[in-house]
Amino acid sequence: MNNNTFVTDAINIKSYPLSENDNIIVMFSKDRGLIKGIAKGVKKPKSKLGARMQSLVCNKLMLNQGKNLDVIREAQAINPFNKLRHDLDKLNYSIYVTEIIGNFCREDTEEIQEVNKNIYELFYKTLENISNAQDNTHIVLSVIKFQLKFMKMMGFGLELSHCLRCSSPINEHSYFSYDNGGVVCRHCLEESTSNSGYKIKIHIKIKEFLCELLDIDINKTTKYDELVNEKVTASCFNLLRKYIDNQTGRECKALKVLEMTKV
């Protein structure tokens, strides 16, 4: 292996054409974060890369580092996440997860290797959890766990235990701010002259549910994994979705597909 060659594990996010036979693959790698590589000849019927370059496939890659784009030399599948491709909800929610990563993460962030590694492991585990989910409720639960953990890694973690204004513990219904990423107590809300930033009232049980998911490792189950229902997961997902959209200033396209399939 020469100095311009490197090996890394990476999950394919998306691809787009470069030429008649070549594609550019956007991936999130364990060591280097977001990277792009040319998959030469991938469109040819006998290509060795072939299906390994599909979106939502995890590979061990060997790449040649280039000035602008790396070149993928070899790819060995680690996990193709095949279960995602046979269920439209699983596929669309997985694409939603990739869009969030693509919207927040940037290339050339090799200096934050520990963050990249944590994001990669969260990404991988989330796809695994979605793949193995038994119903829509647990598909969405897997995504909620991702939303909470990922935003915390990106420095946009939620404050759900204490009031953003008076710092007092909150043990009743509260109000969530999409702008500030946290809750405010009823008393501070009533005393405020401007409440426009507080868009939604959160039931104490929903707040406790989100706090539990935020604090526990994604690999561990909680008491809510069996108790949660579709109404609760939908409510939490939409709250976090709007918060994430507010931080990026854009709406994920995958959600439009999800909404169309529910019509």
C-alpha positions, -999 to 999 in steps of 0.1 A, spaced: 0 0 0 15 34 -11 13 67 7 -17 78 -14 -38 47 -5 -60 44 26 -84 19 40 -116 27 59 -151 15 68 -178 36 52 -216 36 47 -228 48 13 -251 78 15 -259 86 -22 -244 85 -57 -245 105 -89 -231 100 -124 -197 112 -134 -195 97 -169 -210 69 -190 -195 41 -168 -184 59 -135 -203 72 -105 -193 95 -76 -202 79 -43 -208 100 -12 -200 81 20 -197 85 57 -165 69 68 -154 58 103 -120 75 101 -125 105 78 -161 115 81 -179 125 49 -159 115 18 -165 112 -19 -150 86 -42 -151 77 -78 -164 42 -85 -148 35 -119 -167 12 -143 -195 7 -117 -222 8 -144 -207 -20 -164 -225 -54 -160 -193 -72 -148 -181 -44 -124 -164 -58 -93 -179 -28 -73 -214 -33 -85 -241 -36 -58 -215 -27 -31 -219 9 -43 -257 11 -37 -269 36 -11 -271 22 25 -244 -4 21 -215 -6 45 -182 -15 30 -145 -19 40 -129 3 13 -95 8 -2 -91 41 -19 -65 61 -37 -64 97 -24 -67 123 -51 -65 161 -53 -103 166 -56 -118 131 -54 -106 98 -41 -108 67 -63 -124 35 -49 -100 6 -57 -117 -22 -37 -149 -27 -17 -157 -56 6 -193 -56 19 -196 -55 57 -234 -51 59 -257 -45 29 -287 -39 52 -309 -59 28 -340 -57 51 -342 -20 44 -348 -26 7 -379 -47 12 -399 -23 33 -408 12 21 -410 27 56 -377 13 66 -361 25 34 -375 60 36 -367 66 72 -331 53 65 -328 78 37 -340 105 61 -312 96 84 -286 99 56 -300 133 47 -295 146 82 -259 134 82 -254 149 47 -269 183 58 -248 186 90 -215 169 82 -188 183 59 -158 169 41 -122 175 53 -130 170 90 -103 144 96 -91 163 126 -122 154 146 -117 116 143 -134 108 176 -165 126 165 -165 109 131 -161 75 147 -191 82 171 -213 94 142 -203 64 121 -212 40 149 -245 58 156 -253 57 119 -245 20 116 -264 10 147 -294 31 136 -296 13 102 -293 -20 121 -321 -11 144 -343 1 116 -336 -31 97 -346 -53 127 -377 -32 137 -408 -53 139 -433 -25 131 -436 11 122 -436 22 159 -402 7 164 -388 20 131 -397 55 142 -384 49 177 -350 40 162 -350 72 143 -359 93 174 -330 78 192 -308 88 163 -322 123 161 -315 129 198 -280 114 198 -269 130 166 -279 165 174 -261 162 207 -229 151 189 -233 181 166 -235 205 195 -273 210 192 -283 188 221 -317 195 237 -323 208 272 -353 190 285 -348 187 322 -345 224 333 -361 256 322 -340 275 297 -348 308 314 -348 302 352 -328 269 352 -353 253 375 -361 216 372 -394 210 353 -418 185 367 -449 195 348 -460 204 313 -436 227 295 -431 245 262 -405 236 236 -385 262 217 -375 252 181 -351 282 181 -333 274 214 -336 237 215 -351 233 250 -380 238 273 -393 267 293 -415 264 324 -451 277 325 -442 305 350 -414 319 328 -436 317 297 -464 336 315 -439 363 326 -424 367 292 -434 395 269 -425 375 238 -435 339 235 -432 335 198 -402 312 200 -421 286 221 -441 267 196 -454 236 212 -467 224 246 -450 192 258 -468 168 281 -447 158 311 -448 121 300 -434 130 265 -406 150 281 -397 121 304 -397 98 274 -373 120 255 -351 125 285 -348 87 290 -338 82 253 -314 111 254 -295 98 284 -293 60 276 -268 44 252 -284 36 218 -274 -1 222 -295 -5 253 -333 -9 255 -355 12 277 -388 5 294 -404 25 266 -393 1 239 -422 -22 248 -447 4 261 -444 31 234 -471 34 207 -474 49 172 -491 81 184 -462 89 209 -434 81 184 -451 102 157 -454 132 181 -418 130 192 -404 124 157 -423 154 143 -411 176 172 -375 166 166 -379 168 128 -390 205 130 -362 213 154 -336 198 130 -352 215 100 -349 248 120 -312 243 125 -304 234 89 -329 258 73 -341 231 50 -366 203 49 -355 167 42 -368 154 9 -372 119 22 -401 131 44 -420 142 14 -418 107 0 -429 93 34 -459 116 35 -469 107 -1 -469 70 7 -493 76 36 -519 93 14 
